[in-house]
Amino acid sequence: MEQKQHWTEEIKSRDGLMSVNLREVWHYRDLLLMLLKRDFITFYKQTILGPIWFFLQPLMTTAMYVIIFGRVAKISTDGAPQIVFYLAGVTVWNYFSDSLTKTSTVFKDNASVFGKVYFPRLIMPLSIVFSALLKFAIQFLLFVAFVLYYTYVEQRIQPNAWVLMTPVLILMMAAFALGLGMIFSSMTTKYKDLTFLLTFGIQLFMFATPVIYPVSTISPEYRDILALNPLTSIFECFRYAYLGVGEFDPISLLPSVAVIVVLLVTGVVIFNKVEKSFMDTV
């Protein structure tokens, strides 16, 4: 009698748009860790200063913002020290922009790998978001060092209990960048010029986000428009938590969560659909 074989893994096509096998993604977690290690090593390869660049980049950007927007333009910081105010915005914005930019080109950048071996394609954008999180963690430690200095030495800021919301805020930014990035990545497989549009759009989007200014400097009639940006409440909550300044309303986080969830689900659905045929167009 012929004995029936039992397979440990079965690779088959998925027809449903929502057929996302999260268990399979978890099964490939070793690949995710390997990709994180690859990105980390590749970034430092053939560099003189190595990890020091993670500290220099936000410091130089912050110094430029202090000179241009603080000293020349004299934009208000709600009474917070200019250095720590701009560093807060730079630290958070860098994580979001890096995650979005790299996720938006995941199909194009990894076409050669996708065409040779099977693994859950969702692993790639996830690895980008987690890789950017490592960079954020290093820059966040730098930011915390400045916060401690201005809290206990200068005594010019007052962090509060909202700092406990930091993991939630990071998760919201990661989900937003992941969802929006997968949408653009799926679209750029067919429309190549969207890559240039996104690069330019991210630069403009920074000025539609309270990175270099507090919401209090915006005229009341335009604040409702600014509130449509899911990042607005995230940045205001982050600054309010660590600097004790700003006009943060906890209720404002709820619409942001709703928009981010919709974008993430939409991104996963579109990504799941395009991954089946993108090799014909990329």
C-alpha atoms as one frame of an Amber mdcrd trajectory, in Angstrom:
protein
   0.000   0.000   0.000   1.436   3.367  -1.066   2.216   5.581   1.880   0.887
   9.160   1.765   3.519  11.874   1.966   3.188  14.835   4.289   4.937  18.040
   3.291   6.280  20.521   5.825   6.016  23.399   3.345   3.677  23.913   0.415
   4.124  26.776  -2.041   1.003  27.630  -4.006  -0.593  30.630  -5.658  -2.929
  32.879  -3.734  -5.987  34.168  -5.496  -7.571  36.271  -2.780  -6.495  39.862
  -2.297  -6.453  39.436   1.473  -4.639  36.081   1.426  -1.719  37.219   3.553
  -0.137  34.354   5.461   1.296  36.020   8.560   2.302  32.628   9.928   4.512
  32.144   6.880   6.065  35.585   7.426   6.858  34.592  11.015   8.347  31.319
   9.771  10.823  33.364   7.692  11.882  35.547  10.636  15.479  34.290  10.280
  15.544  35.775   6.793  14.274  39.036   8.231  17.133  39.096  10.748  19.633
  38.284   8.006  18.363  41.187   5.895  18.656  43.526   8.880  22.260  42.447
   9.378  22.959  42.897   5.662  21.566  46.436   5.598  23.479  47.377   8.736
  26.823  46.091   7.435  26.303  47.484   3.920  25.662  50.966   5.294  29.025
  51.051   7.109  31.064  49.322   4.433  33.870  51.492   3.053  33.053  54.430
   5.338  35.628  56.282   7.435  33.466  57.248  10.410  31.114  54.242  10.386
  28.306  54.449  12.983  29.315  58.008  13.868  27.386  59.140  10.775  24.171
  58.244  12.604  25.024  60.948  15.143  26.540  63.497  12.764  23.612  63.581
  10.348  20.910  64.706  12.827  23.352  67.056  14.584  24.354  68.807  11.357
  20.737  69.012  10.201  19.681  70.409  13.574  22.468  73.000  13.486  21.330
  74.103  10.038  17.710  74.394  11.204  18.764  76.427  14.248  20.614  78.900
  12.028  18.065  79.156   9.225  14.709  78.730  10.937  15.665  79.725  14.471
  18.086  82.633  14.086  17.246  83.976  10.611  13.527  83.210  10.179  12.941
  83.393  13.952  10.240  80.718  13.932   8.777  80.106  17.388   9.603  76.918
  19.264   6.921  77.428  21.947   9.607  78.370  24.448  11.615  75.165  24.082
  15.389  75.382  23.436  15.915  75.499  19.688  18.458  72.677  19.598  16.303
  70.084  21.336  13.135  71.308  19.549  14.591  70.815  16.071  16.409  67.631
  17.075  13.058  66.127  18.116  11.587  66.873  14.703  14.670  65.680  12.814
  14.864  62.398  14.753  11.239  61.475  14.124  11.161  62.708  10.535  14.317
  60.814   9.560  12.756  57.523  10.588   9.561  58.139   8.638  11.216  59.487
   5.478  13.866  56.737   5.356  11.250  54.010   5.796   8.926  55.485   3.178
  11.625  56.227   0.597  13.188  52.763   0.704   9.894  50.886   0.947   8.550
  52.721  -2.102  11.219  51.118  -4.328  11.245  47.632  -2.823  10.011  45.900
  -6.022  12.497  47.688  -8.281  15.459  47.308  -5.914  14.888  43.593  -5.267
  13.624  42.409  -8.660  16.652  40.156  -9.172  16.097  38.435  -5.833  12.330
  38.091  -6.278  12.841  36.426  -9.652  15.167  33.710  -8.335  13.907  32.439
  -4.992  10.624  32.171  -3.144   9.946  33.777   0.216   7.066  35.920   1.526
   7.508  39.204  -0.355   6.213  41.110   2.652   9.526  40.290   4.335  11.325
  42.912   2.228   9.314  46.007   3.204   9.233  44.787   6.800  13.024  44.475
   6.822  13.314  48.061   5.581  11.085  49.404   8.348  12.964  47.437  11.029
  16.338  48.427   9.581  15.351  52.088   9.753  14.253  51.438  13.336  17.837
  50.525  14.279  19.035  53.865  12.937  16.207  55.623  14.751  17.155  53.916
  18.029  20.699  55.305  17.804  19.512  58.824  16.994  16.830  58.584  19.675
  19.511  57.927  22.298  21.240  61.113  21.147  17.963  63.002  21.485  17.368
  61.584  24.976  20.835  62.741  26.022  19.913  66.318  25.034  16.562  66.000
  26.807  18.276  64.922  30.029  20.729  67.811  29.769  18.031  70.447  29.278
  15.872  68.826  31.973  18.356  68.436  34.831  21.187  70.848  33.971  19.516
  73.747  32.168  16.081  72.967  33.665  14.322  74.508  30.665  12.034  71.627
  29.651   9.688  69.330  31.548   9.082  65.838  30.121   5.877  64.192  31.294
   4.086  60.840  31.429   3.268  60.982  27.722   6.781  59.667  27.042   5.221
  56.244  27.664   3.411  56.707  24.344   6.714  56.574  22.467   6.360  52.899
  21.331   2.827  53.644  20.084   3.998  56.700  18.153   6.840  54.717  16.576
   4.423  51.932  15.630   2.080  54.480  14.021   4.912  55.990  11.971   6.150
  52.555  10.916   2.663  51.474   9.838   2.108  54.735   7.959   5.439  54.492
   6.101   4.911  50.783   5.419   1.394  51.183   4.038   2.131  54.266   1.931
   5.449  52.812   0.770   3.870  49.558  -0.421   1.238  51.502  -2.357   3.886
  53.548  -4.162   6.124  50.514  -4.654   3.265  48.646  -6.324   2.458  51.605
  -8.576   6.060  52.274  -9.611   6.339  48.794 -11.144   4.202  50.159 -13.992
   4.624  53.923 -13.722   8.349  54.601 -13.281   8.069  58.372 -13.014   6.191
  58.053  -9.724   9.570  57.443  -8.094  10.650  61.000  -8.945   7.272  62.337
  -7.860   7.610  60.637  -4.475  11.144  61.956  -3.926   9.936  65.495  -4.572
   6.702  64.880  -2.656   8.506  63.793   0.523  10.440  67.055   0.558   7.203
  69.027   0.286   5.461  66.767   2.803   8.033  67.752   5.419   6.773  71.339
   5.276   3.196  70.073   5.646   4.332  68.340   8.846   5.314  70.225  12.042
   8.983  69.265  11.806  10.508  72.753  11.920   7.587  74.616  13.467   4.927
  74.020  16.155   1.236  73.914  15.284   0.734  77.027  17.424   2.438  79.134
  14.729  -0.164  78.161  12.135  -3.220  80.377  11.650  -6.389  78.818  13.158
  -8.107  78.565   9.763  -5.315  76.349   8.436  -4.924  74.078  11.448  -7.812
  71.841  10.361  -6.024  71.288   7.056  -2.775  70.505   8.865  -4.652  68.061
  11.102  -5.480  65.956   8.011  -1.826  64.902   8.027  -1.575  61.802  10.296
   1.954  62.820  11.288   0.824  66.123  12.792  -0.606  64.591  15.963   2.365
  62.222  16.224   4.925  65.046  16.127   2.923  67.206  18.526   2.539  64.322
  20.987   6.251  63.488  20.758   7.329  67.068  21.461   4.736  67.552  24.186
   5.905  64.349  25.895   9.630  65.131  25.917   9.698  68.941  25.910   6.433
  69.795  27.635   5.494  72.325  24.930   2.845  72.485  22.223  -0.914  72.286
  21.900  -1.390  68.532  21.988  -4.905  67.039  22.154  -4.962  63.261  22.826
  -8.163  62.922  20.788  -6.247  64.045  17.694  -4.420  60.699  17.661  -7.624
  58.775  16.928  -8.192  60.100  13.365  -4.497  59.509  12.671  -4.799  55.887
  13.785  -7.855  55.403  11.576  -6.131  56.850   8.488  -2.962  54.830   9.107
  -4.894  51.556   9.508  -6.767  52.179   6.244  -3.521  52.972   4.403  -1.767
  49.909   5.839  -4.571  47.543   4.854  -4.785  49.137   1.412  -1.033  48.863
   0.985  -0.987  45.181   1.935  -3.877  44.411  -0.447  -2.273  46.217  -3.399
   1.178  44.799  -2.609  -0.303  41.289  -2.413  -1.927  41.735  -5.815   1.049
  43.255  -7.628   3.618  40.768  -6.304   2.017  38.034  -8.472   2.799  39.763
 -11.758   5.272  42.574 -11.145   8.142  40.677 -12.835   6.381  41.264 -16.174
   6.519  45.056 -15.809   9.426  45.954 -13.512
